[in-house]
Amino acid sequence: MLRTFLRAGVLVGLPAQRGRRRVLLAHIADRSFTTGTRYPERAVDEALKPWCAAGGSDHVTLRRYLVDEQLLTREHGIYQRA
């Protein structure tokens, strides 16, 4: 499933189905963030920008989805891998 939406480690699109999107987002979170580490918003953006190089999505959308799917938590502008 990941091969459909990733090419050479870059996101080429987001799945419409929530379950598939969650699998893809979990993959991105696992490779971009360490559990227990606190990240300022700028660091989260910098970690997500390389995934968006092909224009399949933007880093702000990815960040929002990661929080919505509870793969990242956000409190006072600080993010943490859940």
C-alpha positions as CSV (number, residue, x, y, z in Angstrom):
1,M,0.0,0.0,0.0
2,L,2.8,2.4,0.8
3,R,4.3,2.1,-2.7
4,T,1.2,3.6,-4.1
5,F,1.7,6.8,-2.2
6,L,5.5,7.0,-1.8
7,R,8.1,7.2,-4.5
8,A,11.8,7.2,-3.4
9,G,10.7,8.2,0.1
10,V,8.6,11.1,-1.1
11,L,4.9,11.5,-0.7
12,V,3.1,11.6,-4.1
13,G,-0.4,11.6,-2.7
14,L,-2.6,10.9,0.4
15,P,-5.1,8.1,0.5
16,A,-8.7,9.1,0.6
17,Q,-9.6,6.2,2.9
18,R,-8.9,7.0,6.6
19,G,-7.5,3.5,7.4
20,R,-5.0,3.7,4.6
21,R,-4.1,7.3,5.4
22,R,-3.5,6.3,9.0
23,V,-1.1,3.5,7.9
24,L,0.8,6.0,5.7
25,L,0.9,8.6,8.5
26,A,2.1,6.1,11.0
27,H,4.9,5.2,8.6
28,I,5.9,8.9,8.3
29,A,5.7,9.5,12.1
30,D,7.8,6.4,12.8
31,R,10.6,7.6,10.4
32,S,10.4,11.3,11.3
33,F,9.9,11.5,15.1
34,T,11.3,9.7,18.2
35,T,8.9,8.8,20.9
36,G,9.3,10.9,24.0
37,T,11.2,13.7,22.3
38,R,9.6,17.2,22.3
39,Y,9.6,19.1,19.1
40,P,8.9,22.8,18.5
41,E,6.6,23.4,15.5
42,R,9.5,24.6,13.3
43,A,11.3,21.2,13.9
44,V,8.1,19.3,13.0
45,D,7.8,21.3,9.8
46,E,11.4,20.7,8.8
47,A,11.0,17.0,9.5
48,L,7.9,16.8,7.3
49,K,9.0,19.1,4.4
50,P,11.2,16.4,2.7
51,W,8.1,14.1,2.5
52,C,6.3,16.8,0.5
53,A,9.0,17.4,-2.1
54,A,6.9,15.9,-4.9
55,G,3.9,18.0,-4.2
56,G,1.7,15.1,-3.1
57,S,0.7,17.2,0.0
58,D,2.1,20.0,2.1
59,H,3.8,19.8,5.5
60,V,1.0,21.7,7.2
61,T,-1.6,19.2,6.1
62,L,0.6,16.3,7.2
63,R,1.2,17.9,10.6
64,R,-2.6,18.4,11.0
65,Y,-3.3,14.8,10.0
66,L,-0.7,13.5,12.4
67,V,-2.3,15.4,15.3
68,D,-5.8,14.4,14.2
69,E,-4.8,10.8,14.1
70,Q,-3.1,11.1,17.5
71,L,0.3,10.1,16.1
72,L,1.6,13.4,17.4
73,T,0.3,15.3,20.4
74,R,0.4,19.1,20.5
75,E,0.5,21.3,23.6
76,H,1.4,25.0,23.6
77,G,3.1,24.7,20.2
78,I,5.2,21.7,21.3
79,Y,4.7,18.4,19.6
80,Q,5.5,14.9,20.8
81,R,5.3,11.5,19.2
82,A,2.4,9.6,20.9
